[in-house]
Amino acid sequence: MDTSSLLWGVVFGSFGFGYFLYGKKQKAPVPLACGIALMVYPYFVADVTWLIAIGAALIVLPYFIRS
């Protein structure tokens, strides 16, 4: 684990916390699930390229899937 993966993990975890709070407050399942995924997945992905790709996909997913 290097500095860049740690920094990206914090960035995506912050977005995840925001999505989690929004999804919980609005009772919206897609942002809630994306928020949980954004907070958890950096623990399992070591490569920075995959970390950024998965994080970006999870951030834009609630925009395309509305429930």
SULRABEL-V843564 format. One record per helix or strand of 2 or more residues. SS is the DSSP state (2 for helix, 1 for strand). FROM is the first residue (numbers start at 1). TO is the last residue. If there is no record, write none. Layout:
SS/FROM/TO  SS/FROM/TO
This chain:
2/3/26  2/29/43  2/48/64
